[in-house]
Amino acid sequence: MTSGTESRPVRFETWRLSLIYIVALIALSSFLFRLISLQILQGPDWLARAVNNYTNEVSVPAPRGIIYDRNGYILARNVPSYNVLITPASLPLDESDIQRIYRELSALIDVPVGGPVTDESLEEAKLFAACVPGPGISQLVELQRTLAPYSPVKVKCNVTEEIARTVEEKSVDWPGVEVEIEPIRDYPTGSLTAHLIGFLGPIPASQEVELRAQGFVPNRDKIGYSGVEASLQDILAGRNGLRVVQVDVAGQELRNLEPPIAPVPGNNVYLTIDTRLQAAAEATMLEEVRFWNTYFDTVRISSGVIIAMNPKTGEILAMVSYPSYENNRFARIIPAYYYEQLSQDPRKPLLNNAISAEYPPGSTFKLSTAVGAFNEGVVDLDDVILTPGQLLLCERFNPNDICTDANTRPFVDYIFEQNPAGFGSLRFLQCIAYSSNVCFYKLGGGYEDEIPQGLGVERLRQYARALGYDEPSGIQLLGEQDGLIPDPQWKRINTGENWSTGDTYIASVGQGYVLATPLQVLMSGAVIANNGKLMQPTVVNRVTDGDGNVIPIWFNPQEFTVTEFETPGSYQISPFTPNMKWDVTVTPLIQEFSCEGPYCTLTDDLKIIQPETIQAVRAGTRQTVADNSFGTLREIFGNFPIAVGGKTGTAEYCDDVARAAERCNFGAWPTHSWTLAYAPYEDPEIIVVAFAYNGGEGASVAGPMVERVIRAYFEIKVVDIAQGTTGTAP
């Protein structure tokens, strides 16, 4: 063999082997790092995801608490509603058997079987909520099969008990079909107590996050929207239960993973109202409205209020707001057409006029002027006040204004048309009893040399606030308004004008810018009736658990919360304890003023309202009934078997409704009707206020309403005594 054919040895380069080792090491290291990352570093996260894949939390709804009146009469309860459901995964395998079930069920519940299932029909079915008529049974079931075959779908809601029993009987022949019992709210008294009780509605989007954190389930659970259903939501709602279960890939429940947490039922609430007196008050209101509207052959009185309260305890015994609405129609859903009908009604039936509407209080406000004028020494019991049919006032916007014909304005008394000479010479008690406007013009704003220094608007505001005006009462109902007692600063800010002497005159008789809720008017009278003590108005008597045990509950009106422990600013509502806001004869509430001429300046000193002042005004309210000459309530309560004290009011107004009807004619404005009365006079058990929007004269329209309610109260009391029960009695 020649040298040219000899093979040369292959040279092995070690770097190539090193490169292979390095690549292999890097690959193995990356796999190892990934394995460590998944198994160790991210292990808990992946384990949690794996657990979530087979774990499902099922919320168990808690039954809502029951609402009773003071005597145990049910005002709100839970009643069973029967729904027909189909679980797709439990249906037979044979399509013919499925269609047979659909046909037989359709004939029973009056829901169509539906045509062939197509993509278009399924998309259309997605647009409908459960229990809303539209899709057929086939579409509803097939849509649910694609989403969660082991979860039932509602094909018919709120069926009769007879249909529910029939479905249960046929459950053997209809596999997959079952009946669900769902509790819904029922209000036995309906519209009678709708404004007090309120209604429930779905969880709004604005509160979804907050309520989810509390265990509520949107699109299933409901919350209060108005009345005590809303204000006492935390008490009535209870706490939902919880089941943690294992499910397979199709959603079928396999077993409980944790011990179930049972739901905690809501607590029961007993209100202070007496349904019997509430019914009497509503009947009185409806009859009076019907009479006057028929008499004038037009809708003269469009709304009204009657409130009855125990002035010694603050318990609301009846609260009627007309017109009302039927809250049972909101039991399952809130019908859009009905809600729109109520919302567009100019009478605003959804509004609780007792606490949420503000009106000029008219002559009922004279109690504030009377208290202030007597306490400040503007008038005494023996003083004689001249009350002609009208006054000519030099209306000044500044102290240095000169009197001319241009700024001289007449202020008339209500008796002017019948008797231009007016009432003549009156004493203080007669001013209250006769409700003389001219007298209170002078007491509030002064008049020439006869009363050089009247009460003045600044001091008037102080006394009105002491009697309960100009701020919410703190009652356990949503939507309470604060009213308005104006002062010069308010007028400058809101109208751009200075305060005038005429403004003081008008405010002194509860007109002009003065506004109040009917509850505030009632509270002002309660202070007089209760010898200066203003009790906290309340609609809650007590809260109990399912076993009837009374639970201590405190209510904070500033934060509108309920707790089982006392907090700053709260007061006890369960068990019922009379809560006194203040005693004007003990608590210094009136700021001292330093006055020069018609204007006063505020000081830092405080003083009380003297007991003699309250007693004098009380005597005036009694003379309103007892004076046979011009007592404004003499015809209503003159022959009443029990001594009564009270005050009437006829308030001129000019709101949007009156303007639209072109009724705001100076000197002939339309008027609201007010009457306030309490009995027995010496030791009052009940005080009632009645208000009629556009009702006219207070004594003629509102007066009979108050008389009938007070009479009904004592008739009910007699029945309760005869039966050995307490009823509304204190």
C-alpha positions in Angstrom: 0.0 0.0 0.0 1.4 3.4 -1.0 1.8 6.2 1.3 -0.8 8.2 -0.6 -3.5 5.8 0.4 -2.8 5.7 4.1 -5.7 7.3 6.3 -4.9 10.1 8.8 -6.2 9.9 12.4 -9.3 12.0 13.1 -8.6 14.9 15.5 -11.2 15.2 18.3 -11.9 18.8 19.4 -12.8 18.9 23.1 -14.6 22.2 22.9 -17.4 20.6 20.9 -18.0 18.1 23.7 -17.9 21.0 26.2 -20.4 22.9 24.2 -22.8 19.9 24.2 -22.4 19.5 28.0 -23.0 23.2 28.5 -26.2 23.2 26.3 -27.5 20.1 28.1 -26.7 21.6 31.5 -28.5 24.9 30.6 -31.5 22.9 29.3 -31.6 20.7 32.4 -31.1 23.8 34.6 -34.0 25.6 33.0 -36.3 22.6 33.4 -35.2 22.3 36.9 -35.7 26.0 37.6 -39.1 25.8 36.0 -40.0 22.8 38.0 -38.9 24.4 41.3 -40.8 27.6 40.3 -44.0 25.7 39.6 -43.8 23.2 42.5 -42.3 25.3 45.2 -42.3 29.0 44.4 -45.7 29.1 42.7 -47.0 25.9 44.3 -49.6 27.6 46.6 -51.0 29.6 43.7 -51.4 26.6 41.5 -52.8 24.6 44.3 -55.4 27.4 45.0 -56.3 27.4 41.3 -56.7 23.6 41.4 -58.9 23.9 44.4 -61.0 26.6 42.8 -61.6 24.4 39.8 -63.5 21.9 41.9 -64.7 24.2 44.8 -67.9 26.2 44.7 -69.3 28.4 47.4 -73.1 28.3 47.7 -74.8 31.2 49.5 -77.9 30.1 51.5 -80.4 33.0 51.8 -81.4 34.2 55.3 -85.1 34.7 56.0 -85.9 38.4 56.5 -87.3 39.6 59.8 -91.0 40.2 60.3 -92.5 43.7 60.9 -95.4 44.1 63.4 -97.4 47.0 64.8 -97.3 47.7 68.5 -100.0 45.1 69.2 -98.4 42.3 67.2 -100.4 42.7 64.0 -98.3 41.7 61.0 -97.3 44.5 58.6 -94.6 42.7 56.6 -93.9 39.0 56.4 -92.4 36.3 54.1 -94.7 34.1 52.2 -93.8 31.1 49.9 -93.7 31.6 46.1 -93.6 28.5 44.0 -91.3 28.3 41.0 -91.1 25.5 38.4 -87.5 24.6 37.5 -85.8 22.2 35.1 -82.3 20.8 35.5 -80.9 20.0 32.0 -78.6 17.2 33.2 -81.4 15.4 35.0 -83.6 15.1 31.9 -84.1 11.7 30.2 -81.6 10.8 27.5 -84.3 10.1 24.9 -85.3 13.2 23.0 -88.9 12.0 22.6 -89.2 11.7 26.4 -87.9 15.2 26.8 -90.4 16.6 24.3 -93.2 14.7 26.0 -92.2 16.3 29.3 -92.1 19.7 27.7 -95.6 19.3 26.2 -97.2 18.1 29.3 -95.5 20.8 31.4 -96.4 23.5 28.9 -100.1 22.6 29.2 -99.9 22.9 33.0 -98.0 26.1 33.4 -99.0 27.9 30.2 -95.5 28.4 28.9 -94.9 27.5 25.2 -92.6 24.6 24.4 -90.9 26.7 21.7 -89.8 25.9 18.2 -86.6 24.3 17.1 -83.6 25.3 19.0 -81.3 27.4 16.8 -78.4 29.8 17.4 -80.7 32.7 16.8 -83.3 31.6 19.3 -80.7 31.0 21.9 -79.3 34.5 21.4 -82.8 35.9 21.7 -83.3 33.9 25.0 -80.2 35.5 26.5 -82.0 38.9 26.4 -84.7 37.8 28.9 -84.3 37.5 32.6 -85.6 34.6 34.6 -89.4 34.4 35.0 -90.0 37.0 32.2 -92.4 35.7 29.5 -90.8 35.3 26.1 -88.6 32.3 25.4 -90.1 28.8 25.2 -89.2 25.9 27.5 -86.8 24.3 24.9 -84.8 27.5 24.5 -84.5 28.1 28.3 -83.3 24.6 29.0 -80.9 24.4 26.1 -79.4 27.8 27.0 -78.9 26.5 30.5 -77.4 23.2 29.2 -74.7 25.2 27.5 -73.9 27.2 30.6 -74.3 24.9 33.6 -76.2 21.7 32.9 -76.5 20.8 36.6 -77.9 24.1 37.7 -81.7 24.5 37.4 -83.4 27.1 35.2 -86.6 28.8 36.1 -89.3 28.2 33.5 -92.2 29.6 35.4 -92.3 31.7 38.6 -95.0 32.3 41.2 -97.3 29.5 40.2 -100.2 28.6 42.3 -99.9 26.1 45.2 -102.2 23.7 43.2 -99.9 23.7 40.2 -96.9 23.2 42.5 -98.5 20.2 44.1 -99.3 18.8 40.6 -95.6 19.2 39.5 -94.5 17.4 42.7 -96.9 14.6 42.0 -95.6 14.1 38.5 -91.9 14.4 39.5 -91.5 10.6 38.9 -92.8 10.9 35.3 -91.0 14.2 34.8 -87.3 13.6 35.8 -85.4 16.9 35.9 -88.5 19.0 36.8 -88.9 20.3 40.3 -90.6 23.0 42.4 -88.6 25.6 44.2 -90.1 27.4 47.2 -88.8 31.0 47.3 -89.8 33.4 50.1 -91.1 36.8 48.9 -92.2 39.8 50.9 -95.9 40.3 51.6 -97.5 43.3 53.1 -100.9 42.5 54.6 -101.8 46.1 55.1 -100.7 47.2 51.7 -101.2 50.8 50.9 -102.4 51.6 54.4 -98.8 51.5 55.7 -96.8 51.6 52.5 -95.0 54.9 53.4 -94.0 53.5 56.8 -93.0 50.0 55.8 -91.6 50.7 52.3 -90.6 47.9 49.9 -87.7 45.9 48.7 -85.7 46.0 45.5 -82.7 44.5 43.8 -79.2 45.4 44.9 -78.1 48.5 42.9 -74.8 48.6 41.1 -73.6 51.4 43.3 -73.8 49.2 46.4 -72.8 45.9 44.8 -69.2 45.8 46.0 -70.1 46.8 49.5 -73.0 44.4 49.9 -71.0 41.5 48.3 -68.5 41.9 51.0 -71.3 41.5 53.5 -72.4 38.2 51.9 -75.2 39.5 49.8 -75.8 38.0 46.3 -76.8 40.4 43.5 -79.7 39.4 41.3 -81.0 37.3 44.2 -81.0 39.1 47.5 -83.0 42.3 47.9 -82.6 45.3 50.2 -85.0 47.9 51.5 -85.7 50.9 49.2 -87.9 53.0 51.5 -89.6 53.1 54.9 -88.3 50.9 57.7 -87.4 48.2 55.2 -84.6 50.6 54.2 -83.8 52.4 57.4 -83.7 49.2 59.5 -82.1 47.1 56.7 -79.3 45.9 58.9 -81.7 44.6 61.6 -84.2 42.9 59.2 -81.8 41.4 56.7 -80.1 38.7 58.8 -76.9 37.0 57.5 -76.7 34.6 54.7 -75.4 31.0 55.2 -72.6 29.3 53.3 -71.9 25.9 51.9 -68.5 25.0 50.4 -69.0 22.1 48.0 -66.9 20.0 45.6 -68.1 20.0 42.0 -67.1 18.2 38.9 -66.2 19.7 35.5 -69.9 19.9 34.6 -70.8 21.7 37.8 -72.5 18.8 39.6 -72.2 18.9 43.4 -70.3 15.9 44.8 -69.8 16.6 48.5 -69.4 19.3 51.2 -65.8 20.3 51.7 -66.5 22.2 54.9 -69.2 22.1 57.6 -72.1 24.2 56.3 -72.7 27.6 58.0 -76.4 28.0 58.6 -78.1 31.3 57.7 -79.0 33.7 60.6 -82.6 34.9 60.3 -83.2 38.6 60.4 -84.6 40.1 63.6 -88.2 41.1 64.0 -89.3 44.7 64.4 -92.3 46.0 66.3 -93.4 49.5 65.3 -95.1 52.0 67.6 -98.1 52.5 65.3 -101.5 51.0 66.0 -103.0 49.6 62.8 -106.5 50.3 64.0 -105.7 54.0 64.5 -103.8 54.1 61.2 -106.9 52.7 59.4 -109.1 55.2 61.1 -106.8 58.1 60.1 -106.6 56.9 56.5 -110.4 56.5 56.3 -110.7 60.0 57.7 -108.3 61.4 55.1 -109.9 59.6 52.2 -113.5 60.6 53.2 -112.5 64.3 53.7 -110.7 64.5 50.4 -113.5 62.7 48.6 -116.1 65.1 50.1 -114.3 68.3 49.2 -113.3 67.2 45.8 -116.9 66.2 45.1 -118.2 69.4 46.6 -116.0 71.6 44.3 -116.3 69.1 41.4 -112.6 69.2 40.9 -109.4 67.8 42.4 -109.2 70.5 45.1 -107.2 68.5 47.7 -104.4 66.6 45.9 -102.4 65.4 48.9 -102.6 65.3 52.7 -101.1 64.1 55.9 -102.3 62.9 59.3 -99.9 62.1 62.1 -100.8 61.0 65.6 -98.2 60.9 68.4 -98.0 60.4 72.1 -96.4 63.7 73.2 -95.1 62.2 76.4 -93.1 59.4 74.8 -92.6 60.5 71.1 -94.3 57.3 69.8 -95.8 57.7 66.4 -99.3 56.1 66.7 -100.3 56.7 63.1 -98.8 58.3 60.0 -100.8 58.6 56.9 -99.5 60.2 53.7 -102.0 60.7 50.9 -101.9 59.6 48.1 -100.3 56.2 48.8 -99.2 53.3 46.6 -99.5 49.5 46.7 -96.1 48.1 47.9 -97.3 44.5 47.3 -96.8 45.2 43.6 -93.1 45.5 44.3 -92.9 42.1 46.1 -91.2 40.1 43.3 -90.0 42.8 40.8 -90.5 46.5 40.5 -92.7 46.8 37.4 -91.4 49.5 35.2 -94.8 50.7 34.0 -96.1 51.0 37.6 -93.0 52.7 38.9 -93.1 55.2 36.0 -96.8 55.8 36.6 -96.0 56.7 40.3 -93.0 58.7 39.4 -94.9 60.9 36.8 -97.9 61.4 39.1 -97.8 65.1 40.0 -99.1 64.2 43.5 -95.9 62.2 44.1 -97.5 59.1 45.8 -94.0 57.6 46.5 -93.1 60.6 48.7 -93.9 60.4 52.4 -95.4 63.9 52.8 -95.3 63.6 56.6 -91.5 63.9 56.7 -90.3 64.6 53.1 -92.5 67.5 52.0 -92.1 71.1 53.1 -95.0 73.5 53.3 -95.6 76.9 54.8 -97.0 76.1 58.3 -99.3 79.1 58.4 -100.9 80.0 61.7 -99.7 76.8 63.4 -96.3 78.5 63.5 -97.8 81.2 65.7 -97.0 79.0 68.7 -93.3 79.7 68.1 -94.0 83.5 67.8 -96.2 83.4 70.9 -93.6 81.5 73.0 -90.8 83.9 71.9 -92.8 87.1 72.4 -94.0 86.1 75.9 -90.6 84.8 77.0 -88.8 88.0 75.7 -91.3 90.3 77.5 -92.8 91.7 74.3 -96.2 90.9 75.6 -97.8 90.0 78.9 -101.1 88.3 79.9 -102.7 91.6 80.8 -101.5 93.6 77.8 -104.1 94.8 75.3 -103.2 94.7 71.7 -105.2 96.5 69.1 -106.1 94.3 66.1 -107.8 96.2 63.3 -108.7 94.5 60.1 -105.5 95.7 58.5 -102.2 97.5 59.2 -100.3 99.9 57.0 -96.7 99.1 57.5 -93.7 101.2 56.4 -91.6 98.4 55.0 -87.9 99.2 55.5 -85.0 97.3 54.1 -82.5 99.5 56.0 -83.0 101.3 59.3 -82.6 104.7 57.6 -85.3 104.1 54.9 -87.9 106.9 54.8 -91.6 106.1 54.8 -93.4 106.9 51.6 -96.5 105.8 49.8 -94.2 103.5 47.7 -93.0 101.5 50.6 -96.2 101.5 52.7 -97.8 98.1 52.5 -101.1 96.8 53.9 -101.1 93.7 56.1 -104.6 92.3 56.5 -106.1 89.9 59.0 -108.0 86.9 57.8 -111.2 88.3 59.2 -110.9 91.5 57.2 -113.4 90.5 54.5 -116.1 89.5 57.0 -115.3 92.4 59.4 -113.0 95.2 58.2 -112.8 96.5 61.8 -111.0 93.3 62.8 -111.1 91.7 66.2 -110.6 95.0 68.1 -108.7 94.9 71.4 -107.3 91.5 72.3 -105.2 90.0 75.1 -102.5 87.5 74.6 -104.6 84.4 75.1 -107.2 85.7 72.7 -104.6 86.4 70.1 -103.8 82.6 70.1 -107.4 81.5 70.4 -108.6 83.8 67.6 -105.4 83.4 65.6 -105.3 87.1 64.8 -102.7 87.8 62.1 -102.5 91.5 63.0 -101.7 90.6 66.6 -98.9 88.3 65.6 -97.6 90.8 63.0 -97.1 93.2 65.9 -95.7 90.6 68.3 -93.2 89.5 65.7 -92.2 92.7 64.1 -93.3 95.5 66.4 -95.6 98.3 65.5 -95.0 102.0 66.0 -95.3 103.1 69.7 -97.7 100.3 70.6 -95.0 97.6 70.5 -91.7 99.5 69.7 -89.6 96.3 69.8 -91.1 93.1 68.5 -89.6 89.7 68.7 -87.5 90.1 65.5 -86.6 87.4 63.0 -83.3 86.4 64.7 -85.0 85.7 68.0 -88.0 84.1 66.3 -85.6 81.6 64.6 -84.1 80.7 68.0 -87.5 79.9 69.5 -88.7 78.1 66.4 -85.7 75.8 66.5 -86.3 75.2 70.2 -89.8 73.9 69.3 -88.4 71.5 66.7 -88.3 73.5 63.4 -85.4 74.0 61.0 -83.7 70.6 61.4 -84.6 66.9 60.9 -86.2 65.2 63.9 -84.0 62.1 63.6 -86.9 59.7 63.2 -86.0 56.3 61.8 -87.2 57.0 58.3 -85.2 57.9 55.2 -85.8 61.2 53.3 -86.6 63.5 56.2 -86.3 67.2 55.3 -85.1 69.9 57.6 -87.6 72.7 56.7 -86.5 76.4 56.7 -86.6 79.2 59.2 -85.0 82.1 57.3 -82.9 84.9 58.6 -81.4 88.0 56.9 -78.2 86.2 55.9 -80.2 83.4 54.2 -82.2 86.0 52.2 -79.1 87.8 51.1 -77.4 84.6 49.9 -80.5 83.1 48.2 -82.3 86.2 46.9 -79.6 88.9 46.8 -81.9 91.2 48.9 -81.9 92.7 52.3 -84.3 91.5 55.0 -87.3 93.8 55.4 -89.7 94.6 58.2 -92.4 93.0 56.1 -90.5 89.8 55.9 -90.5 89.6 59.7 -94.3 90.2 59.7 -94.9 87.4 57.3 -92.5 85.0 59.0 -94.3 85.7 62.3 -97.4 84.0 61.0 -95.6 81.1 59.3 -95.7 82.5 55.8 -93.1 83.8 53.3 -90.0 81.8 53.3 -90.9 79.7 56.3 -91.2 76.0 55.5 -91.8 73.0 57.7 -92.7 69.3 57.4 -95.9 68.1 59.1 -93.9 66.2 61.6 -92.1 69.4 62.6 -95.5 71.1 63.1 -96.5 68.2 65.3 -93.4 68.4 67.3 -93.9 72.1 68.0 -97.3 71.4 69.4 -96.0 68.5 71.4 -93.6 70.8 73.2 -96.5 73.0 74.3 -98.7 69.9 75.2 -95.9 68.3 77.1 -95.0 71.3 79.2 -91.8 72.1 77.4 -90.4 68.6 76.9 -89.6 67.7 73.3 -89.5 63.9 73.0 -87.7 62.1 70.2 -90.2 61.0 67.6 -89.9 57.2 66.9 -91.6 54.5 64.9 -89.8 51.6 66.6 -91.1 50.0 69.7 -88.7 47.1 70.0 -86.6 44.6 68.2 -86.7 40.8 68.9 -85.0 37.7 67.7 -86.7 34.6 66.5 -87.4 33.4 70.0 -89.1 36.7 71.0 -86.2 38.0 73.1 -85.8 41.7 73.0 -82.5 42.9 71.6 -80.9 46.2 72.7 -80.6 48.5 69.7 -79.3 52.0 69.3 -80.0 54.3 66.4 -77.7 57.1 65.1 -79.7 59.6 63.0 -76.6 61.5 61.9 -75.0 58.4 60.3 -78.3 56.6 59.9 -77.0 53.4 61.4 -78.2 50.8 63.9 -75.9 49.1 66.4 -76.1 46.8 69.4 -74.1 49.2 71.5 -74.4 52.9 72.3 -72.4 55.4 70.1 -72.1 59.2 70.4 -75.2 60.8 69.0 -77.3 57.7 69.1 -80.4 56.9 71.2 -82.0 53.7 72.2 -84.9 52.3 70.1 -85.1 48.8 71.5 -86.4 48.1 74.1 -88.4 51.2 73.8 -87.2 54.0 76.1 -88.7 57.5 75.8 -85.8 59.7 74.6 -86.1 63.4 75.4 -84.4 65.7 73.0 -84.5 68.6 75.4 -86.7 70.4 77.9 -86.9 74.0 76.9 -87.6 75.0 80.5 -84.4 73.4 81.7 -81.9 73.3 78.8 -80.6 76.7 77.7 -81.3 76.8 74.0 -82.1 80.4 73.3 -79.2 82.7 72.4 -79.4 86.1 73.9 -79.6 89.0 71.6 -78.6 92.6 72.0 -81.2 94.7 70.1 -81.2 98.3 69.0 -84.1 99.4 67.0 -85.5 96.8 64.7 -82.2 94.9 64.4 -80.5 92.5 66.9 -77.1 91.0 67.2 -76.2 87.6 68.6 -74.4 87.1 71.9 -72.8 84.0 73.4 -75.1 83.8 76.3 -77.9 81.2 76.5 -81.1 81.1 78.4 -84.1 78.8 78.9 -87.8 79.3 78.1 -89.5 80.1 81.3 -92.2 77.5 82.5 -94.6 80.4 82.8 -94.3 81.0 79.1 -95.2 77.5 78.2 -98.1 77.5 80.5 -99.4 80.8 79.0 -99.2 79.4 75.5 -100.9 76.2 76.6 -103.7 78.2 78.1 -104.0 79.9 74.7 -104.4 76.6 72.9 -107.1 75.6 75.4 -108.9 78.9 74.8 -108.9 78.1 71.1 -111.5 75.5 72.0 -113.2 77.0 75.0 -113.7 80.6 73.8 -117.2 80.7 72.3 -116.7 83.9 70.5 -114.0 83.4 68.0 -112.1 80.3 69.2 -111.0 78.7 65.9 -111.7 75.2 67.2 -114.8 75.9 69.2 -117.1 74.3 66.6 -115.0 71.2 66.2 -114.2 70.4 69.8 -116.8 72.5 71.7 -118.9 69.5 72.6 -116.1 67.0 72.7 -116.3 64.9 75.9 -112.6 65.4 76.7 -110.8 68.7 77.2 -108.7 69.5 74.1 -106.2 72.2 73.2 -105.0 73.0 69.8 -104.2 75.5 67.0 -105.5 75.9 63.4 -103.6 77.2 60.4 -104.5 78.4 56.9 -101.3 78.9 54.9 -101.1 80.8 51.7 -98.8 79.3 49.1 -97.6 79.8 45.5 -95.7 76.8 44.2 -95.1 75.4 40.7 -98.5 73.8 40.7 -100.3 77.0 41.6 -98.3 79.0 39.1 -99.1 76.5 36.3 -102.8 76.8 37.1 -102.4 80.7 37.2 -103.7 80.8 40.8 -101.0 82.9 42.3 -103.0 86.2 42.4 -101.8 88.6 45.0 -104.3 88.9 47.8 -106.1 85.8 46.7 -103.5 83.0 46.8 -104.6 79.4 47.3 -104.3 78.1 50.9 -103.3 74.9 52.6 -105.3 73.6 55.6 -103.7 72.8 59.0 -105.0 71.8 62.4 -103.1 70.7 65.5 -104.8 69.4 68.6 -104.0 67.3 71.7 -106.0 65.6 74.5 -106.7 65.3 77.3 -105.6 68.9 77.9 -104.4 68.4 81.5 -102.4 65.2 80.8 -102.1 64.7 77.0 -102.0 61.1 75.6 -102.3 62.0 72.0 -101.5 64.9 69.7 -102.6 64.9 66.1 -101.8 67.1 63.1 -103.7 67.1 59.9 -102.7 68.8 56.6 -104.6 69.1 53.4 -102.8 70.5 50.3 -104.9 73.3 48.8 -107.5 72.4 51.4 -108.5 76.0 52.3 -109.4 77.0 55.8 -107.7 75.0 58.5 -110.7 74.7 60.9 -113.1 73.7 58.2 -111.0 71.0 56.4 -108.2 69.8 58.6 -110.1 70.3 61.9 -112.7 67.6 61.4 -109.9 65.1 60.5 -108.1 65.8 63.7 -111.3 65.5 65.7 -112.2 62.1 64.2 -108.7 60.7 64.8 -108.7 61.8 68.4 -112.2 60.4 68.9 -111.0 57.1 67.3 -108.1 56.9 69.7 -110.2 57.1 72.8 -112.8 54.7 71.4 -110.0 52.2 70.7 -108.7 52.8 74.2 -112.1 52.0 75.7 -112.2 48.7 73.7 -108.7 47.8 74.9 -109.6 48.5 78.5 -112.7 46.4 78.2 -110.7 43.6 76.8 -107.9 44.0 79.3 -105.2 45.0 76.8 -103.1 48.1 76.6 -103.2 48.9 72.9 -102.2 52.5 72.2 -102.5 53.6 75.9 -99.3 54.9 77.4 
